[in-house]
């Protein structure tokens, strides 16, 4: 074998294996993420409670929708930044990228993941500054000019602060926890959220990988398309959902029905994604024979054939090439190629004995494209994903208002914090772990490290991958509608603050007007008594 095939053979240098020391840099990344999480986690529960306490009853859904929209715009910008970073080689600046023989579509490509951390760290420092200028308290929206109410609120807050100094903050913790634990609507809502978050964390975490394996696009393109097609509809849905709540003054019961039935509609629409499929990439020696016949089972001995048996090719290498017969091969060596022309990603292999085509057989670097039909399926999938994201986000704000208004006002901060804690601990942490293990089960070919150890998966069985990626979230989300329906039944029998038009600000105003009328009655009675006394004297 000549030229190009020689450079594709892995080096088994034992000295390199013994010198290699495992890096502990992941510890710094872990600690950094823990500190970042400690800083950003209180913003959502405390911020939402802050808005709910000081905004008008009918305005708070819109304000919360705007906050949630801002929380989506951030990831949108982050995904665009990640798409850019994924297109830049991880060691850029330290190696000559012109000599690389892999492209961003190759599974061995590693993007400059560290670049995004540097940019986001600087932006986080700048965005933290305005929080230092927020006041501790605000007058209730709409009552800023009412001196009596402001005075009463200040007195109540001073009493509350004295109480905290005297008894400590922990005095109310256990009673509040007991009250929340005995609130069936709140506990069922947490159960629904945990199940739904398990589904969505899996879908969001592995969506780039799914787009890569199913539709054959690069990781940077997958991240970019995911951000462009999914996040803007979510932003629009949050804002429209908040406007609907404000415009029609939706009660808690109505909000629960809106959230439940819109989620069910989106869930049924989700099943159409099972139809938008592409075939597995045909890789000779893995799922296709050298004659081009599909194989159901992968046998390691099948990677060799009479056309390459004398080439002494390594069996575990992954350096795929696409032959001009439309089939992919694990390496140019296994394709039986004898010569190569060009350098870098433009290299072309020729005289390939295993590629059965009339005339000169040749191959180029990378897997073969999946064809125009697969690109069309990708567009259908992305459009359906955008529609689903919009419908589900439309239901998010009404659903969130059910959470906020099924609790007492003094329990909201703890309640929202406990809700966030449960979703992070029981969904955000375990979901990617067990889902990733299931994804590994569909792997067809594992990469090999320097010393022969198993590396990352290079190609998956896209059919099994699709069933797991789409099927498991469908099963999880389907089960979440059972507690959701129980919530609707309980709400029919319960009396919540959101059912009254005279709640929040209007309730306070009613009390104030009541006091004013009471004062007028006393004044009128005293005037009548004085008139009676004068008449008696005369």
PyMOL commands that set and color helices and strands:
alter all, ss='L'
color gray80, all
select helices_A, chain A and resi 3-8+14-19+25-54+60-86+97-99+113-133+147-167+171-181+184-215+219-248+252-275+300-303+344-346+372-405+409-441+462-493+497-499+505-537
alter helices_A, ss='H'
color red, helices_A
select strands_A, chain A and resi 283-284+321-323+328-329+339-341+348-350+362-365+443-448+454-460
alter strands_A, ss='S'
color yellow, strands_A
deselect
rebuild
show_as cartoon
